Every structure is written in structure tokens, then in C-alpha cells.
Amino acid sequence: MSIKVGIAGATGYGGVELLRLLGNHPEAEVVLAGTESYVGQEMASVYPHLAERVKLTGREASPEALAAECDVVFTALPHGVPMKLAPAVLAAGKKFIDLGADFRLRNTAAFETWYKHKHDAVELQAQAVYGLPELYRSQISEASLVANPGCYPTSCALAAAPLLKEGLVETKGIIFDSKSGVSGAGRGVNLGVHYAEVNENFKAYNIAGAHRHTPEIEQTLGDLAGAPILVSFSPHLVPMTRGILTTAYFQLKNEATTDSLLGLFREFYRDEPFVRVRPAGDLPQTKQVWGSNYCDIGLQVDKRTGRVLVVAVIDNLVKGAAGQAIQNMNILFGLPETTGLLAAAPVYP
């Protein structure tokens, strides 16, 4: 099998991570590296770390070219753009995986409220499948349009899933306290992620229900619980390049031990190749998943308060973006999910 891949937005951080990872994929070939800023330039001249590994020249990613030349298209573009590319690609019978937000929310009004943008492909929202393989694998396998999850929501959902699925925790009062590296803000010029602003600094932003990932988190948790859920989500920016660490707080319905809940998590994720549950007393760190598609999870019960605290870490550019997108592509084409994603262990230190 040779899957012909197109990437629209190949020179952003998510797009270049797709190029890096797909270079190790034995069944896929990138045939179109779409870009607005670097048309006609070698990708390795834009990103020298790809020299001798990626031999592609930047091109305009028109809907017609993507539909004609590719079996699957990845879009790593600002919201509002993928919805203009998707109709032509899907009409040609090809697969479409959006790393952005255009198809993540099932409710059109919710998308337009949170993203301040009119949705121009409403008819496609009903076709879109949320691309978190650990929870929606069977739906993904039958899909043509996959909405790749956001990085924060990936860590939050994987931290919460076993507890909500088994009904062990209250659905009210759930708190997600998340820290992210600056690459999550993308490659564009932004005063808030300038070196002098970020270095030796640590800040919260868009708290108290203001972050756009909030409805996405609540949508997935609502699926797990079988009822609507509201959460408190507090994101923070920390002075590191990659990584997300989410600490999730849940109120237990009944007494439980750390060991018993770790057993639950191990059983829930027993067959998941990219979720690793840590032993008791060993909480995960962002460096331990750097450059990989793993989500590492640890937890501890607080007997005084009757809460369980779950810590989940991911690389925001891999499991939080490009790696998970390739995992979804593998499912769409009937390949083992790990294909092309286990070429190397996480990078440490």
C-alpha cells in the first residue's frame, strides 16, 4: 500500500511535525506540501532539520490539487480555512483529517459562538467523527472526515475517561488544571510567546470558561457520562517548547484507593498502544513523552478530601496533533495504529 498524502499548512509546527513523522511511515508518501508563505521553496530550507529526510517543494494547496493528487489530506490551518477545502476532497472520495477546530464541535451554533466564525460547511459536521482513537475507534474506522482533537482536550479526556465511564466520580465540580509549552501557540508572530515574555515566567490565560477548548472537553466528557457536563478548565503557559501536563480533580462517589483506581485505568487502557499507566507513586513528567505519541497517566487518591487527582502528560505536537492525526490515518486505511509512530522511543532528556 502506498497512501498518497497531502498536507495543507505544512510549514506550521503541526504541519512540519507531520512531515517528520510521515518520513518514518512505510505505507505513506507525502506528495503535496501545501504552504502560502514558502511556495517554490524546499521544505528542508525552511526547516533544516529535515535535510536529506524530506525532499519536497512548497506548493499552493488548492482544493482541486488536493482532491486530484492525494488519498488523504491533513489540514493544519487556522479555523475557517479547512472547511473551504474539505468539500472538494470528500466529493472526490478521499479522506480528510483536520488538525484544527472546524469539525470538532457537533453543534454549529457552539462553533460560531466560541470561534467567532460562520461555519461554511454545516452539512459536513454531521459526517465528522471526533478523532480520539481510544474512545471513538469504531466510528473513525468508518469515517471519511476526522476532526483531530485539540491538545488540551486529548489530555483531559484520557485523564477522565475510565472514571466517568464507570460512574465512579461526581460529574459536577470537575477541574482541569493544564500547563502547555509555547509551541501550542503555533509559529506565527505573537507578543505573548516572545522569548522575553515567556522566559522565567509562568502565566494562566483564558481561565474561568474562556478558553475555546472548553466546549470540546465538555462534549467528550458528556459522551462518557451520558449527560451534559460543565468543567472548570484553567490553561497555563510555561517556558518550555513542547509538552502538556494536565492535573484533573474529581470528587469520588465512594471511597477508593490509589491502587484500585490504577487497576481500573490499566484495565481500561489495556489494549491501547499509546496510553501508559504509571505505577503508584510515580507521576508522569512531560519530558518522558517528548517527541512521542504516548500519553502517560498517573493518579493518587486524596483521602482527606475524597478526591482523586489524575495527572496526564502528552507532547502537544505529537499525541496532541500530528501523531494522533497519523494514528487516525492508520485506522482509516486499515493499518495497525502504531504504523510509523514507533520508530523511536521518546527523546530524553
C-alpha positions as a printed Julia matrix, in Angstrom:
349×3 Matrix{Float64}:
   0.0    0.0    0.0
   1.22   3.49  -0.79
  -1.02   6.19   0.64
  -0.55   9.5   -1.15
  -0.66  12.28   1.44
  -1.28  15.99   1.1
  -0.61  18.46   3.9
  -2.21  21.9    3.81
  -0.28  24.06   6.24
   2.93  22.07   6.02
   5.18  24.79   7.42
   3.41  25.42  10.7
   4.5   23.44  13.75
   1.76  20.85  13.33
   2.44  20.51   9.61
   6.19  20.12   9.9
   5.67  17.5   12.61
   3.51  15.6   10.12
   6.39  15.78   7.64
   8.86  14.49  10.23
   6.69  11.6   11.39
   5.45  10.57   7.95
   9.07  10.27   6.87
   9.14   7.11   9.02
   5.85   5.74   7.69
   6.35   2.67   5.47
   2.93   2.9    3.82
   2.58   6.65   3.17
   4.21   9.18   0.87
   3.73  12.94   1.12
   3.12  14.17  -2.42
   1.94  17.72  -1.7
   3.35  20.06   0.95
   0.97  22.99   0.92
   2.07  26.43   2.06
   1.22  30.08   1.43
   4.47  31.63   2.63
   7.04  29.28   1.08
   5.74  28.34  -2.36
   8.64  27.15  -4.53
  11.0   26.66  -1.58
  12.43  23.36  -0.45
  10.94  22.25   2.86
  14.44  21.5    4.11
  15.42  25.13   3.53
  12.55  26.26   5.74
  13.26  23.56   8.34
  16.91  22.44   8.04
  16.38  19.56  10.47
  14.55  17.84   7.58
  17.59  17.95   5.26
  18.16  14.62   3.48
  14.92  13.34   5.03
  12.22  15.36   3.27
  12.68  16.31  -0.39
   9.61  18.34  -1.18
   8.98  21.82  -2.53
   6.24  24.0   -1.09
   3.15  24.34  -3.27
  -0.21  26.04  -3.18
  -2.7   23.66  -1.59
  -5.71  24.26  -3.82
  -8.82  22.13  -3.26
  -8.51  20.81  -6.82
  -4.89  19.7   -6.43
  -5.51  18.08  -3.06
  -8.54  16.2   -4.41
  -6.78  15.04  -7.55
  -3.38  14.01  -6.17
  -3.98  12.72  -2.65
  -5.65   9.77  -0.96
  -5.77  11.61   2.34
  -5.42  15.28   3.19
  -4.25  16.69   6.51
  -5.05  20.32   7.25
  -3.03  22.18   9.87
  -4.53  25.6    9.28
  -6.39  28.34  11.16
 -10.08  27.71  11.78
 -12.3   28.68   8.89
  -9.85  27.52   6.2
 -10.21  23.7    6.34
 -13.98  23.94   5.89
 -13.34  25.52   2.48
 -11.02  22.68   1.41
 -12.96  19.71   2.73
 -15.93  19.61   0.29
 -13.83  19.08  -2.85
 -11.6   16.46  -1.21
 -14.54  14.49   0.18
 -16.51  14.76  -3.07
 -13.57  13.08  -4.81
 -13.88  10.14  -2.42
 -10.72  10.99  -0.47
 -10.11  11.12   3.29
  -9.82  14.39   5.2
  -8.21  14.84   8.63
  -8.41  18.33  10.11
  -5.95  19.17  12.89
  -7.88  22.37  13.54
 -11.2   23.18  15.13
 -13.62  23.38  12.2
 -15.28  20.0   12.73
 -14.62  19.19  16.4
 -17.86  20.63  17.77
 -21.03  18.93  16.63
 -23.17  21.97  17.36
 -22.85  24.66  14.7
 -24.02  27.43  16.99
 -21.43  26.43  19.58
 -18.66  26.59  16.97
 -19.78  30.0   15.74
 -20.07  31.32  19.31
 -16.68  30.1   20.53
 -14.69  30.72  17.34
 -16.48  33.87  16.14
 -16.68  32.5   12.61
 -19.61  31.46  10.43
 -19.46  27.77   9.55
 -19.48  27.37   5.77
 -19.73  23.57   5.68
 -22.53  22.8    8.13
 -23.63  19.74   6.15
 -20.23  18.15   6.8
 -20.41  18.48  10.57
 -22.8   15.54  10.74
 -20.25  13.41   8.86
 -17.28  14.35  11.01
 -16.01  11.9   13.61
 -14.03  13.1   16.61
 -10.59  11.56  16.23
  -9.67  10.35  19.69
  -8.94   6.68  18.9
  -9.07   5.43  22.47
 -12.74   6.46  22.69
 -14.08   6.64  19.11
 -12.12   3.98  17.23
 -15.08   2.17  15.65
 -16.58   5.41  14.32
 -13.22   6.58  12.97
 -12.75   3.37  11.01
 -15.93   4.09   9.01
 -15.32   7.82   8.53
 -14.1    9.99   5.69
 -13.85  13.21   7.7
 -11.97  13.15  11.0
 -11.73  16.05  13.42
  -8.4   15.61  15.17
  -8.76  16.58  18.85
  -7.12  19.59  20.4
  -4.03  19.06  22.52
  -5.54  20.13  25.84
  -8.76  18.14  25.27
  -6.75  15.0   24.47
  -5.0   15.09  27.84
  -8.21  15.94  29.7
 -10.33  13.24  28.06
  -7.78  10.48  28.61
  -7.39  11.51  32.25
 -11.17  11.39  32.79
 -12.4    8.51  30.63
 -12.11   5.48  32.95
 -13.6    7.32  35.92
 -16.59   8.74  34.04
 -17.24   5.6   32.02
 -17.52   3.58  35.25
 -19.5    6.28  37.05
 -17.05   6.47  39.95
 -16.88  10.25  40.24
 -19.29  13.16  40.51
 -19.96  14.93  37.24
 -20.08  18.32  38.97
 -17.02  20.17  40.15
 -14.51  18.6   37.73
 -11.37  20.72  37.4
  -8.67  20.53  34.75
  -5.5   22.47  35.51
  -3.28  22.32  32.42
   0.2   23.58  31.56
   1.48  23.84  27.99
   4.71  24.64  26.21
   4.8   27.62  23.86
   4.71  25.6   20.62
   0.99  25.14  21.27
   0.53  28.76  20.2
   1.83  27.98  16.71
   4.63  29.53  14.66
   3.03  32.89  13.98
   4.34  36.12  15.49
   2.66  36.72  18.82
   3.89  39.06  21.54
   2.69  36.68  24.25
   5.15  33.96  23.2
   8.22  36.13  22.55
  11.27  34.85  24.41
  11.43  37.86  26.73
   7.76  37.43  27.62
   7.89  33.67  28.27
  11.36  33.06  29.71
  11.39  32.8   33.53
   7.66  33.4   33.5
   4.56  31.31  34.18
   1.07  32.55  33.46
  -2.54  31.49  33.37
  -4.7   32.62  30.47
  -8.3   32.35  29.26
  -9.46  30.91  32.59
 -12.99  30.68  34.02
 -14.56  29.12  30.93
 -12.97  31.48  28.42
 -10.74  29.03  26.52
 -12.05  27.67  23.2
 -11.16  24.11  24.13
 -13.71  24.15  26.97
 -16.76  23.08  24.9
 -14.68  20.38  23.19
 -13.67  18.93  26.57
 -17.27  19.07  27.78
 -18.58  17.4   24.63
 -16.32  14.36  25.09
 -16.93  14.09  28.82
 -20.65  14.31  28.17
 -20.36  11.34  25.8
 -18.57   9.37  28.52
 -21.05  10.24  31.25
 -24.17  10.07  29.11
 -25.25  13.53  30.29
 -24.13  17.15  29.83
 -21.11  18.17  31.89
 -19.62  21.55  32.75
 -15.98  21.72  33.8
 -13.53  24.29  35.09
 -10.59  24.43  32.69
  -7.55  26.55  33.53
  -4.73  26.59  30.96
  -1.25  27.93  31.71
   1.77  28.78  29.58
   5.14  27.57  30.87
   8.61  28.36  29.49
   9.25  25.14  27.6
   8.91  24.28  23.93
   6.84  21.09  23.95
   4.55  19.27  26.29
   1.28  19.41  28.19
   0.73  18.38  31.77
  -2.87  18.23  32.95
  -3.84  17.67  36.56
  -7.51  16.65  36.79
  -9.52  16.79  40.02
 -12.54  14.54  40.58
 -14.77  14.01  43.62
 -15.19  10.29  44.3
 -18.7    8.97  44.89
 -17.39   6.28  47.23
 -14.13   5.5   48.96
 -11.41   4.11  46.72
  -7.69   3.51  46.93
  -4.93   4.62  44.63
  -4.14   1.01  43.79
  -7.73   0.12  42.95
  -8.1    3.1   40.59
  -4.76   2.4   38.95
  -6.05  -1.11  38.33
  -9.14   0.4   36.69
  -7.01   2.59  34.43
  -4.72  -0.29  33.47
  -7.71  -2.43  32.52
  -9.42   0.41  30.63
  -6.31   1.14  28.58
  -5.03  -2.44  28.45
  -5.12  -2.66  24.65
  -4.2    0.94  23.91
  -0.71   1.17  22.39
  -0.2    4.83  23.21
  -1.5    5.12  26.77
   0.9    4.14  29.55
  -0.33   4.0   33.15
   2.34   4.69  35.76
   2.82   2.69  38.97
   1.64   4.1   42.31
   3.83   6.95  43.49
   5.28   7.57  40.01
   3.63  10.6   38.46
   4.47  11.31  34.81
   6.53  14.22  33.55
   6.4   15.96  30.18
   9.98  15.04  29.28
   9.05  11.36  29.45
   6.81  11.62  26.37
   8.74  14.27  24.42
   8.7   13.58  20.68
   6.36  10.59  21.04
   2.71   9.71  20.56
   2.33   8.48  24.14
   0.02   9.75  26.83
   1.38   8.82  30.27
  -1.04   8.81  33.2
  -0.59   8.65  36.96
  -3.0    9.24  39.81
  -3.35   9.49  43.55
  -6.33   9.43  45.91
  -6.57  12.22  48.47
  -8.29  10.5   51.4
  -8.76  13.76  53.32
 -10.93  15.34  50.64
 -12.34  12.25  48.96
 -10.87  13.29  45.65
  -8.74  11.52  43.07
  -6.11  13.55  41.22
  -5.12  12.3   37.78
  -2.0   13.57  36.01
  -1.75  13.13  32.22
   1.16  14.22  30.02
   1.47  14.37  26.23
   3.65  16.01  23.62
   1.28  18.66  22.31
   2.68  18.4   18.77
   2.51  14.6   18.57
  -0.3   12.94  20.56
  -1.78  16.43  20.76
  -1.64  16.98  16.99
   0.37  15.27  14.23
   0.96  11.86  15.81
  -2.69  11.43  16.69
  -3.62  12.51  13.16
  -1.4    9.77  11.73
  -2.89   7.31  14.21
  -6.28   8.26  12.75
  -4.99   7.86   9.19
  -3.8    4.36  10.03
  -7.27   3.47  11.29
  -8.92   4.91   8.17
  -6.75   2.77   5.9
  -6.92  -0.42   7.96
  -3.31  -0.3    9.12
  -2.02  -1.09  12.62
  -2.39   2.12  14.6
   1.27   2.15  15.54
   2.49   2.15  11.92
   5.13   4.86  11.52
   4.74   6.02  15.11
   7.07   3.66  16.96
  10.25   4.37  15.0
  11.91   5.81  18.1
  11.28   5.99  21.82
  10.6    9.37  23.44
  13.59  11.74  23.49
  15.16  12.23  26.92
  16.45  14.44  28.45
